[in-house]
Amino acid sequence: MTLLSDATDAKKFDTRVIERNVQRGITKAEDHEKFQKELPDDAENAEYVSLDTLIADNSN
């Protein structure tokens, strides 16, 4: 049962279900805000692309 519990906890703050979890009392909005603030900044791993490049790639 531990694996299921761990998987459920990992999804508690998932963007797709956070509003539902707050409404159902599964988690609190404050806990979600705290979770988001504790996330590492991944800006250095971002790949920036211009819109012109995307349009050019799709037109070929």
N, C-alpha and C positions, 0 to 999 in steps of 0.2 A: 504494500500500500504506500510505502514511502515514495516510490517513483511517481505515482499518480499525484500524490500530495505536492511533491516538488514541481511537477509540471504545471499543476494548477496555480501554485504560488508564482511561478515564473510568468504566467499569463495575466496575473491580477491587474497589472498596470498597462496591459496591451492597449494601444490607441483605439483599436477597433471595438473594445468592450468596456473601456473605463467609465463612460457615462452610465452604462447599465449597472456596472458594479457599484458605483456610488449610489444610484437610485435604490438598489437592492440592499444597501448597507453592508456589502461585502468588503468595501474599503471606504476610506474617507478622502475627500478632495484634498485635504491638507497633506495626507500621506502621499498622494500622487504628485503634488507640487514638490514635496521634499525629495521624492524619488527622481523627478526630472532635474532638480538642482544638483543632485549627486552624480548624474551621468557625466562621463568624461567628454571633453570637447574633442570631437573628431574632425574638426575643420581641416587639419593638416592632411587628412586622408581623402578629402573631397576632390572630385574631378570637375572642374568648371568647363562648361561648353557654351559657346555662343549660339544664339538662336539661328543665326545665319548658317552656321556649320550644320546644324540639325536639318534645316530646310534643304541645304545643298545635298546632304547625304540621302535624303528621302526622294529627291527629284531624279536621282540617277537610276 
